[in-house]
Amino acid sequence: MGSPFTVRRARASDVPAIEQLVAPYVQRRILIGKERVAYYESIQEFQVAEGPDGILVGCGALHTLWEDLGEVRTLAVSADWLHHGVGHAILEELQNAATSLGLKRLFCLTFEVDFFEGHGFRPIGETVVPPEVYAELVRSSDEGVAEFLELARVKPNTLGNTRMLKLLDPAPATAASGAEAPSAEASSAD
Ligand SMILES: CC(C)(COP(=O)(O)OP(=O)(O)OC[C@H]1O[C@@H](n2cnc3c(N)ncnc32)[C@H](O)[C@@H]1OP(=O)(O)O)[C@@H](O)C(=O)NCCC(=O)NCCS
């Protein structure tokens, strides 16, 4: 028997369903709420999981932060479908997308520490970009970037969350082109 759900890239028409998936977690301040237009603007970042009846049961997005760095955000699974492997399957697709974009590190801000540790993420304490990159990122108006930088204005959103990072395996086709050593920060909190 095949999987009871499939994961695919999101379409623009999925936005209302994505909003519904995310809404209960936004209400509980687990995820950041966004305007509908922000979902349309970032729809290319999203993967969704579709149940047997075509209803969306999960979503997640990969946001590029910098040359080597991405963020897993808006990963949400419908309450009826928790613990069925949906989160795992979406995260796998987001990681594949990150690898094919050439990203080497994936950041996540989350309460779901066990889930992400099970997928190779490790808690980190400090910002993982050098000062010159920080100085450029700070110009972003994106709330998620602000959380990444731990700006004071979004502190209430980030309280209790854990900052986590994963080093990605290089894409197979580029493995010969120099697998540099991972940065020290990623494993510092082990
Ligand atoms: C984090 C989240 C996405 C995980 O979704 P999920 O679909 O339940 O994830 P999975 O089913 O892949 O894995 C969850 C657990 O179920 C287990 N599991 C997976 N398939 C299973 C199955 N068929 N039967 C029983 N258990 C199963 C996994 O081993 C995992 O166990 P663990 O928590 O002990 O590691 C979900 O809890 C969620 O939406 N959280 C709120 C939003 C959030 O915090 N997002 C992260 C920040 S962006």
The ligand as a Gaussian input file, in Angstrom:
#p B3LYP/6-31G(d) Opt

LIG

0 1
 C        6.886000      19.673000      14.177000
 C        5.751000      19.062000      13.354000
 C        5.772000      19.706000      11.987000
 C        5.989000      17.555000      13.221000
 O        4.996000      17.033000      12.351000
 P        4.611000      15.463000      12.309000
 O        3.928000      15.240000      11.023000
 O        3.924000      15.058000      13.533000
 O        6.066000      14.810000      12.257000
 P        6.402000      13.267000      12.040000
 O        5.160000      12.467000      12.053000
 O        7.285000      13.159000      10.850000
 O        7.273000      12.963000      13.303000
 C        6.744000      13.200000      14.608000
 C        6.911000      11.968000      15.459000
 O        6.034000      10.945000      15.004000
 C        6.772000       9.762000      14.781000
 N        6.159000       9.050000      13.664000
 C        6.361000       9.282000      12.357000
 N        5.624000       8.435000      11.598000
 C        4.938000       7.669000      12.474000
 C        4.003000       6.616000      12.321000
 N        3.628000       6.180000      11.118000
 N        3.485000       6.070000      13.428000
 C        3.851000       6.504000      14.647000
 N        4.732000       7.493000      14.872000
 C        5.269000       8.080000      13.796000
 C        8.168000      10.214000      14.485000
 O        9.119000       9.226000      14.797000
 C        8.312000      11.413000      15.389000
 O        8.664000      11.004000      16.689000
 P        9.533000      11.985000      17.655000
 O        8.716000      13.240000      17.840000
 O        9.673000      11.179000      18.890000
 O       10.799000      12.251000      16.927000
 C        4.372000      19.281000      14.020000
 O        4.436000      18.853000      15.363000
 C        3.872000      20.706000      13.995000
 O        3.148000      21.104000      13.074000
 N        4.236000      21.525000      15.022000
 C        3.785000      22.894000      15.151000
 C        4.526000      23.861000      14.259000
 C        6.015000      23.901000      14.544000
 O        6.451000      23.994000      15.678000
 N        6.839000      23.866000      13.471000
 C        8.289000      23.884000      13.576000
 C        8.878000      25.229000      13.471000
 S        8.807000      25.910000      11.825000

